[in-house]
Amino acid sequence: MKWMACALVAAVFVFGCKKEEAAENAVVKEEKVVTVKTLPIEKRVFEDRIQVQGTLEAKNYANVSARVEGTLEELLVDKGDVVTEKSTKLFVVDKANRERAVETARQGVATARQNLKVAQANVERVRVELKKAELDKDRFVRLYKNGSATANELELYTTQYEQARAGLKYAEASEGAASEQAKAAEIHLATAEKDLADCTVYAPLSGVVSRRMKEPGEQASKGGVVLRIEDLNVIEAVAFIPAAHYDRVEVGKTKVRVSINGKAVGEYPVTYRSPVIDPALRTFEIKAVVKGDAASGLVPGAMADMAIVLVHREGLAVPTHSILTRRQGVLIYIPQEGRAVPCGIKVGLENDGFTEIFPAPLTEGGLEPKEGEMAVSEGHYMLSDNDKVKVQE
């Protein structure tokens, strides 16, 4: 019996120790402290932007073509040459033949003018003859009335008068024809002179020769391109944007950031938005004018990284990874008086690891985010509402 009493005492002692240990553990659990790190809620600039790859093109360029048919006699510039508008001679086409054509046309004008003079003199001569025939007719009319001339004589002089009148009409018609021939000859000369002038082509704008499509001795056709000139001072960044963003791009307002080979070169307003959307690709074209700079890679043909900024605004921000989605809503934790207090939020734009936030009530109370307050950025996954926290510096 004594040994049973001892066993009972021992069992009571062990049970009491375990109960005391469980109670101590429960107390420790209730007083658990989570170590966290914090970052301030601060204002940052947020953007909604489209990142695309575009191409740089010369805004002002000219495909210079021949204006007359013939052999390309001279090509006076090469690729890379700088040319000046209306001053630099570019090429000459079939000049010798055009010079001969002008000389022939000038001779034709001289001949036509001489023929006109002959026709004019003939008109004067016929008028004099008509005047004489008219006087003779009138005299014989009087003589016939007085009985001093026969009817046959009157008829003869009347016929001569009518012939003189007809002769004047013919002479005047010949003069008109000669006048028209003179005008035609002058028009022909003007055309030949223009063709001669068109044989020599000058630069239509200032810039650099970027391409040469013909070589001396080759046949040039009217309207056939011989050279391409590009103005490297004014460059356009060109890109094609998905149709869904068409109404969000505004000429003069929407900004484009341009980078070449990872190096930012500037921000520029959109200067052109295509009036239509490509029905096959469902894209539309935009352009932004930039200043050409070969040192920065701003030259026609270069590829450009373009960020089209659709929205640009300032708002409250927290690190994106600090945002949690819990039963009561989307939230962040804010340490207050040593405890993690939930703060209900609604998320907006996200840039560079930060998310824009707005106040949003939780289903079970909570705080409202304010600038300058510290939000838990690390250790928050271990937290529950109102847990004790220790902020690590």
C-alpha positions as CSV (number, residue, x, y, z in Angstrom):
1,M,0.0,0.0,0.0
2,K,2.9,2.4,0.7
3,W,4.3,1.9,-2.7
4,M,0.9,2.8,-4.3
5,A,0.7,6.0,-2.4
6,C,4.2,7.0,-3.6
7,A,3.2,6.3,-7.2
8,L,0.1,8.4,-6.8
9,V,2.1,11.3,-5.5
10,A,4.6,11.0,-8.3
11,A,1.8,11.0,-10.9
12,V,0.2,14.1,-9.4
13,F,3.6,15.8,-9.4
14,V,4.3,15.0,-13.1
15,F,0.8,16.0,-14.2
16,G,1.1,19.3,-12.3
17,C,4.5,20.0,-14.0
18,K,3.1,19.4,-17.5
19,K,0.1,21.6,-16.9
20,E,2.3,24.4,-15.6
21,E,4.6,24.0,-18.7
22,A,1.5,24.2,-21.1
23,A,0.3,27.2,-19.3
24,E,3.7,28.9,-19.7
25,N,3.7,28.0,-23.4
26,A,0.3,29.5,-23.9
27,V,1.5,32.7,-22.3
28,V,4.6,32.8,-24.6
29,K,2.4,32.3,-27.6
30,E,0.1,35.1,-26.7
31,E,3.0,37.4,-26.3
32,K,4.7,36.5,-29.6
33,V,6.6,39.4,-31.1
34,V,7.3,39.6,-34.8
35,T,10.3,41.4,-36.0
36,V,9.6,43.6,-39.1
37,K,11.1,46.2,-41.3
38,T,9.3,49.3,-42.5
39,L,9.4,51.9,-45.2
40,P,7.5,55.2,-45.3
41,I,4.3,55.7,-47.3
42,E,5.5,58.5,-49.7
43,K,4.4,60.3,-52.8
44,R,5.8,59.1,-56.1
45,V,5.2,59.8,-59.7
46,F,3.3,57.0,-61.5
47,E,2.9,56.5,-65.2
48,D,0.9,54.3,-67.5
49,R,3.1,53.8,-70.5
50,I,3.5,51.6,-73.5
51,Q,7.0,50.4,-74.3
52,V,7.6,49.9,-78.0
53,Q,10.4,49.8,-80.5
54,G,10.3,52.4,-83.3
55,T,12.4,53.7,-86.1
56,L,14.0,57.1,-86.7
57,E,13.3,58.7,-90.0
58,A,14.1,62.1,-91.6
59,K,11.1,64.4,-91.4
60,N,12.2,66.3,-94.5
61,Y,13.6,64.3,-97.4
62,A,13.5,64.3,-101.2
63,N,13.8,61.6,-103.8
64,V,15.3,63.7,-106.6
65,S,14.3,62.5,-110.1
66,A,15.2,63.4,-113.6
67,R,12.9,65.9,-115.3
68,V,13.8,65.0,-118.9
69,E,14.6,61.8,-120.7
70,G,18.1,61.0,-121.8
71,T,21.6,60.0,-120.8
72,L,22.9,60.9,-117.3
73,E,25.9,62.9,-118.4
74,E,27.1,64.2,-115.0
75,L,26.6,63.1,-111.4
76,L,28.2,65.7,-109.3
77,V,27.6,64.5,-105.7
78,D,28.1,61.2,-103.9
79,K,26.6,59.6,-100.8
80,G,27.4,61.5,-97.7
81,D,27.9,64.9,-99.5
82,V,26.2,67.9,-97.9
83,V,24.1,69.9,-100.3
84,T,22.4,73.3,-100.1
85,E,18.9,74.0,-101.3
86,K,18.7,75.7,-104.7
87,S,22.5,76.1,-104.8
88,T,24.2,72.7,-105.1
89,K,24.2,71.2,-108.6
90,L,23.4,67.5,-108.4
91,F,23.4,66.0,-111.9
92,V,23.0,66.8,-115.7
93,V,20.9,64.8,-118.1
94,D,21.3,65.0,-122.0
95,K,22.3,68.7,-122.0
96,A,24.0,68.7,-125.5
97,N,20.9,67.6,-127.3
98,R,18.7,70.0,-125.4
99,E,21.1,72.9,-126.3
100,R,20.7,72.0,-130.0
101,A,17.0,71.8,-129.6
102,V,17.0,75.3,-128.1
103,E,19.1,76.7,-131.0
104,T,16.7,75.1,-133.5
105,A,13.7,76.5,-131.7
106,R,15.3,80.0,-131.7
107,Q,15.8,79.8,-135.5
108,G,12.2,78.7,-135.9
109,V,11.1,81.8,-133.9
110,A,13.2,84.0,-136.1
111,T,11.8,82.5,-139.3
112,A,8.2,82.7,-138.0
113,R,8.6,86.3,-137.0
114,Q,10.1,87.1,-140.5
115,N,7.1,85.4,-142.1
116,L,4.8,87.5,-140.0
117,K,6.5,90.6,-141.2
118,V,6.1,89.6,-144.8
119,A,2.4,88.8,-144.2
120,Q,1.8,92.2,-142.5
121,A,3.5,94.0,-145.4
122,N,1.4,92.0,-147.9
123,V,-1.7,93.2,-146.0
124,E,-0.6,96.8,-146.4
125,R,0.0,96.3,-150.1
126,V,-3.4,94.7,-150.7
127,R,-5.1,97.5,-148.8
128,V,-3.5,100.1,-151.1
129,E,-4.6,98.1,-154.1
130,L,-8.1,97.9,-152.6
131,K,-8.2,101.6,-152.1
132,K,-7.2,102.2,-155.8
133,A,-9.8,99.7,-157.0
134,E,-12.5,101.4,-154.9
135,L,-11.6,104.8,-156.4
136,D,-11.7,103.4,-159.9
137,K,-15.0,101.7,-159.4
138,D,-16.6,104.9,-157.9
139,R,-15.3,107.0,-160.8
140,F,-16.8,104.6,-163.5
141,V,-20.0,104.6,-161.6
142,R,-20.3,108.3,-162.0
143,L,-19.1,108.1,-165.7
144,Y,-21.6,105.4,-166.4
145,K,-24.4,107.5,-164.9
146,N,-23.3,110.5,-167.2
147,G,-23.2,108.2,-170.2
148,S,-19.4,108.6,-170.6
149,A,-18.6,104.9,-169.8
150,T,-20.1,101.7,-171.0
151,A,-21.6,99.0,-168.8
152,N,-18.8,96.7,-169.7
153,E,-16.2,99.1,-168.4
154,L,-18.2,99.6,-165.2
155,E,-18.5,95.8,-164.7
156,L,-14.7,95.5,-165.3
157,Y,-13.8,98.0,-162.5
158,T,-16.4,96.6,-160.2
159,T,-15.0,93.1,-160.6
160,Q,-11.5,94.4,-159.9
161,Y,-12.8,96.1,-156.7
162,E,-14.4,92.8,-155.5
163,Q,-11.2,90.9,-156.3
164,A,-9.2,93.5,-154.2
165,R,-11.5,93.0,-151.3
166,A,-11.1,89.3,-151.5
167,G,-7.4,89.7,-151.8
168,L,-7.4,91.8,-148.5
169,K,-9.3,89.0,-146.7
170,Y,-6.8,86.5,-147.9
171,A,-3.9,88.7,-146.9
172,E,-5.3,89.3,-143.4
173,A,-5.9,85.5,-143.0
174,S,-2.4,84.9,-144.0
175,E,-1.2,87.4,-141.5
176,G,-3.3,85.7,-138.8
177,A,-1.8,82.3,-139.7
178,A,1.7,83.8,-139.6
179,S,1.0,85.4,-136.2
180,E,-0.1,82.0,-134.8
181,Q,2.9,80.3,-136.3
182,A,5.1,82.9,-134.6
183,K,3.3,82.3,-131.2
184,A,3.7,78.5,-131.7
185,A,7.4,78.9,-132.4
186,E,7.8,81.0,-129.3
187,I,6.0,78.4,-127.2
188,H,8.2,75.7,-128.7
189,L,11.3,77.8,-127.8
190,A,10.1,78.3,-124.2
191,T,9.5,74.5,-123.9
192,A,13.0,73.8,-125.3
193,E,14.5,76.3,-122.9
194,K,12.7,74.8,-120.0
195,D,13.9,71.3,-121.0
196,L,17.4,72.7,-121.2
197,A,17.0,74.2,-117.7
198,D,15.6,70.9,-116.5
199,C,18.7,69.1,-117.7
200,T,20.6,70.5,-114.7
201,V,19.0,69.6,-111.4
202,Y,19.8,71.5,-108.2
203,A,19.2,70.4,-104.6
204,P,15.5,70.9,-103.7
205,L,16.4,71.0,-99.9
206,S,19.4,71.3,-97.7
207,G,20.7,68.0,-96.3
208,V,22.9,65.0,-97.0
209,V,22.9,62.6,-100.0
210,S,21.9,59.3,-98.5
211,R,21.4,57.2,-101.7
212,R,22.5,57.1,-105.3
213,M,20.3,55.1,-107.6
214,K,22.0,56.0,-111.0
215,E,25.5,56.3,-112.3
216,P,26.9,58.5,-115.2
217,G,26.2,57.0,-118.6
218,E,23.0,55.3,-117.5
219,Q,19.6,56.2,-119.1
220,A,17.5,58.5,-117.0
221,S,13.8,58.5,-117.3
222,K,11.5,61.4,-116.6
223,G,10.4,61.0,-113.0
224,G,13.0,58.3,-112.4
225,V,14.7,58.7,-109.0
226,V,18.5,59.4,-109.2
227,L,19.3,60.6,-105.7
228,R,17.8,60.7,-102.2
229,I,18.5,63.7,-99.9
230,E,17.7,63.7,-96.2
231,D,17.7,66.6,-93.7
232,L,19.5,65.1,-90.7
233,N,18.7,68.1,-88.4
234,V,15.0,67.2,-87.9
235,I,14.3,63.5,-87.2
236,E,11.0,61.7,-86.5
237,A,10.7,58.8,-84.1
238,V,8.0,56.6,-85.7
239,A,6.2,53.7,-84.0
240,F,3.0,51.6,-84.4
241,I,0.7,51.3,-81.4
242,P,-2.1,48.8,-80.7
243,A,-5.5,50.1,-81.7
244,A,-6.8,49.8,-78.2
245,H,-4.9,52.9,-77.2
246,Y,-6.0,55.1,-80.2
247,D,-8.2,57.4,-78.2
248,R,-5.6,57.8,-75.4
249,V,-3.0,59.3,-77.7
250,E,-3.3,63.1,-78.2
251,V,-1.2,65.1,-80.6
252,G,0.7,67.8,-78.8
253,K,-0.2,66.4,-75.3
254,T,1.0,62.8,-75.1
255,K,4.7,62.5,-74.5
256,V,7.2,60.1,-75.9
257,R,10.5,59.2,-74.2
258,V,13.2,58.1,-76.7
259,S,16.2,56.0,-75.9
260,I,19.0,54.9,-78.3
261,N,21.0,51.8,-77.3
262,G,19.8,52.1,-73.7
263,K,20.7,55.8,-73.4
264,A,17.9,58.3,-72.9
265,V,18.0,61.2,-75.4
266,G,14.9,63.1,-74.5
267,E,11.1,63.4,-74.1
268,Y,9.0,64.8,-76.9
269,P,5.3,65.5,-77.7
270,V,3.5,63.4,-80.2
271,T,3.4,65.4,-83.5
272,Y,1.4,63.0,-85.6
273,R,-1.3,60.3,-85.0
274,S,-2.5,58.4,-88.0
275,P,-6.1,59.3,-88.9
276,V,-6.9,55.7,-89.5
277,I,-6.2,52.3,-87.9
278,D,-4.6,49.6,-90.1
279,P,-7.5,47.0,-90.4
280,A,-5.1,44.1,-90.9
281,L,-2.6,44.7,-88.1
282,R,-4.9,46.7,-85.8
283,T,-2.3,49.3,-85.2
284,F,-1.9,53.0,-85.8
285,E,1.2,55.1,-86.5
286,I,2.5,57.9,-84.3
287,K,5.4,60.3,-84.8
288,A,7.4,62.6,-82.5
289,V,9.8,65.2,-83.9
290,V,13.3,65.1,-82.3
291,K,16.4,67.1,-83.1
292,G,19.0,65.1,-85.1
293,D,22.3,64.4,-83.4
294,A,24.7,61.8,-84.9
295,A,26.7,61.7,-81.6
296,S,23.6,60.4,-79.8
297,G,22.6,58.0,-82.5
298,L,19.7,60.2,-83.7
299,V,20.1,59.5,-87.4
300,P,17.6,58.1,-89.9
301,G,17.3,54.3,-89.9
302,A,18.3,53.8,-86.2
303,M,16.2,51.7,-84.0
304,A,14.7,53.6,-81.0
305,D,13.1,52.4,-77.7
306,M,10.0,54.5,-77.2
307,A,7.9,54.9,-74.1
308,I,4.6,56.4,-74.8
309,V,3.3,58.0,-71.6
310,L,-0.5,57.7,-71.5
311,V,-0.9,58.8,-67.8
312,H,1.5,60.8,-65.6
313,R,0.4,61.6,-62.0
314,E,1.6,61.8,-58.5
315,G,0.2,59.5,-55.7
316,L,0.8,57.7,-52.5
317,A,3.1,54.7,-52.9
318,V,4.3,51.6,-51.0
319,P,6.6,48.8,-52.2
320,T,4.5,46.4,-54.2
321,H,5.7,43.4,-52.1
322,S,4.3,44.9,-48.9
323,I,0.7,44.6,-50.1
324,L,-1.3,41.7,-48.8
325,T,-4.7,40.2,-49.7
326,R,-6.5,38.9,-46.6
327,R,-10.0,37.8,-45.7
328,Q,-11.0,41.4,-44.8
329,G,-9.6,42.9,-48.1
330,V,-6.4,44.3,-49.6
331,L,-4.2,45.9,-47.0
332,I,-0.8,46.9,-45.6
333,Y,0.2,46.8,-42.0
334,I,1.3,49.9,-40.1
335,P,3.0,49.6,-36.7
336,Q,1.2,51.6,-34.0
337,E,2.1,51.4,-30.3
338,G,4.0,48.2,-30.9
339,R,1.2,46.4,-32.8
340,A,0.5,45.7,-36.5
341,V,-2.6,47.6,-37.4
342,P,-4.2,46.8,-40.8
343,C,-4.7,49.6,-43.3
344,G,-7.2,49.1,-46.1
345,I,-6.1,50.1,-49.6
346,K,-7.1,50.0,-53.2
347,V,-4.2,49.7,-55.7
348,G,-3.6,51.8,-58.8
349,L,-0.6,52.0,-61.1
350,E,2.6,50.1,-60.6
351,N,6.1,51.3,-61.6
352,D,9.6,50.2,-60.7
353,G,8.6,48.0,-57.8
354,F,6.2,50.5,-56.2
355,T,2.4,50.5,-56.3
356,E,0.0,53.5,-56.1
357,I,-2.5,53.2,-53.3
358,F,-5.8,54.8,-52.3
359,P,-7.8,54.5,-49.1
360,A,-10.3,51.6,-49.1
361,P,-12.3,50.5,-45.9
362,L,-11.8,47.0,-44.7
363,T,-14.7,44.8,-43.6
364,E,-13.4,44.9,-40.0
365,G,-12.2,48.5,-39.4
366,G,-8.6,49.5,-40.0
367,L,-6.6,52.6,-40.7
368,E,-6.5,55.0,-43.7
369,P,-3.1,55.4,-45.4
370,K,-1.4,58.7,-45.0
371,E,1.9,60.2,-46.3
372,G,4.8,59.7,-43.9
373,E,3.4,56.8,-42.0
374,M,5.6,53.7,-41.9
375,A,4.3,50.6,-43.6
376,V,5.7,47.1,-42.9
377,S,7.8,46.0,-45.8
378,E,9.4,42.8,-44.5
379,G,8.0,40.2,-42.1
380,H,4.4,41.1,-42.9
381,Y,3.6,37.6,-44.2
382,M,3.9,36.4,-40.6
383,L,1.5,39.0,-39.2
384,S,-2.1,38.9,-38.2
385,D,-4.1,41.9,-37.2
386,N,-2.8,43.6,-34.0
387,D,0.1,41.3,-33.5
388,K,2.9,42.6,-31.5
389,V,5.8,43.8,-33.6
390,K,9.4,44.9,-33.2
391,V,10.6,47.3,-35.8
392,Q,14.2,46.5,-36.9
393,E,16.2,49.5,-37.8
